[in-house]
Amino acid sequence: MTLSALQEHHIEKALIARDSVEAVRLYSEALGCGLAHAKHEVDKILELLVVQKPAYFRYEPVEVYAQEETLTINRSGIGAFMLIAVAMYHFFAG
């Protein structure tokens, strides 16, 4: 038994969305096979898809670094706030 074009499309769509669990479920339901076999086959489909449509699987480190910098700024802002709060406490309570 083979996948129809529509079933292949839905599996590819799930893989492009990085939802491999959904892709395995779709494959398993479409062919009536076990999850282990479906995972093995979906992994093969993913390998082909990465080669055939690499634009969907490019890693974008710029966004990740921007998020990390924002977290660093937020942490240092909290640290500065705590330092000021402690200094004010000692000044007024002292």
C-alpha positions as a Python dict, from the first residue, in 0.01 Angstrom:
ca = {
    (1, 'M'): (0, 0, 0),
    (2, 'T'): (127, 349, -81),
    (3, 'L'): (40, 700, 27),
    (4, 'S'): (-187, 916, -185),
    (5, 'A'): (-64, 1256, -298),
    (6, 'L'): (-287, 1425, -40),
    (7, 'Q'): (-155, 1205, 241),
    (8, 'E'): (204, 1279, 135),
    (9, 'H'): (122, 1649, 132),
    (10, 'H'): (-17, 1640, 487),
    (11, 'I'): (289, 1449, 612),
    (12, 'E'): (525, 1694, 443),
    (13, 'K'): (329, 1984, 586),
    (14, 'A'): (364, 1837, 937),
    (15, 'L'): (738, 1783, 889),
    (16, 'I'): (789, 2137, 761),
    (17, 'A'): (604, 2261, 1071),
    (18, 'R'): (855, 2054, 1277),
    (19, 'D'): (571, 1832, 1406),
    (20, 'S'): (719, 1487, 1356),
    (21, 'V'): (473, 1327, 1601),
    (22, 'E'): (183, 1438, 1381),
    (23, 'A'): (365, 1316, 1070),
    (24, 'V'): (418, 971, 1226),
    (25, 'R'): (52, 958, 1331),
    (26, 'L'): (-66, 1051, 982),
    (27, 'Y'): (161, 790, 820),
    (28, 'S'): (54, 520, 1065),
    (29, 'E'): (-316, 590, 1014),
    (30, 'A'): (-284, 611, 637),
    (31, 'L'): (-111, 276, 596),
    (32, 'G'): (-234, 98, 906),
    (33, 'C'): (116, 17, 1026),
    (34, 'G'): (278, 33, 1369),
    (35, 'L'): (431, 349, 1511),
    (36, 'A'): (789, 216, 1498),
    (37, 'H'): (760, 140, 1127),
    (38, 'A'): (585, 471, 1064),
    (39, 'K'): (862, 662, 1246),
    (40, 'H'): (1129, 487, 1041),
    (41, 'E'): (951, 572, 717),
    (42, 'V'): (880, 932, 821),
    (43, 'D'): (1249, 976, 904),
    (44, 'K'): (1333, 864, 549),
    (45, 'I'): (1075, 1106, 408),
    (46, 'L'): (1227, 1386, 618),
    (47, 'E'): (1578, 1311, 488),
    (48, 'L'): (1451, 1336, 130),
    (49, 'L'): (1253, 1649, 206),
    (50, 'V'): (1556, 1826, 354),
    (51, 'V'): (1747, 1756, 32),
    (52, 'Q'): (1460, 1841, -202),
    (53, 'K'): (1328, 2149, -18),
    (54, 'P'): (1615, 2283, 196),
    (55, 'A'): (1465, 2631, 225),
    (56, 'Y'): (1204, 2497, 467),
    (57, 'F'): (1471, 2360, 702),
    (58, 'R'): (1725, 2639, 723),
    (59, 'Y'): (1842, 2729, 1070),
    (60, 'E'): (1809, 3099, 1148),
    (61, 'P'): (2055, 3180, 1427),
    (62, 'V'): (1989, 3556, 1409),
    (63, 'E'): (1653, 3522, 1582),
    (64, 'V'): (1794, 3293, 1850),
    (65, 'Y'): (2077, 3532, 1933),
    (66, 'A'): (1837, 3826, 1943),
    (67, 'Q'): (1620, 3639, 2193),
    (68, 'E'): (1921, 3552, 2409),
    (69, 'E'): (2035, 3915, 2411),
    (70, 'T'): (1689, 4026, 2521),
    (71, 'L'): (1698, 3777, 2807),
    (72, 'T'): (2042, 3898, 2911),
    (73, 'I'): (1925, 4260, 2913),
    (74, 'N'): (1618, 4165, 3117),
    (75, 'R'): (1829, 3976, 3371),
    (76, 'S'): (2075, 4261, 3414),
    (77, 'G'): (1783, 4503, 3449),
    (78, 'I'): (1639, 4293, 3729),
    (79, 'G'): (1982, 4277, 3895),
    (80, 'A'): (2018, 4654, 3882),
    (81, 'F'): (1668, 4699, 4023),
    (82, 'M'): (1746, 4463, 4313),
    (83, 'L'): (2072, 4645, 4387),
    (84, 'I'): (1892, 4981, 4400),
    (85, 'A'): (1611, 4835, 4614),
    (86, 'V'): (1860, 4694, 4867),
    (87, 'A'): (2054, 5024, 4879),
    (88, 'M'): (1734, 5220, 4939),
    (89, 'Y'): (1625, 4978, 5212),
    (90, 'H'): (1956, 5021, 5397),
    (91, 'F'): (1947, 5398, 5350),
    (92, 'F'): (1595, 5445, 5487),
    (93, 'A'): (1598, 5166, 5746),
    (94, 'G'): (1950, 5239, 5868),
}
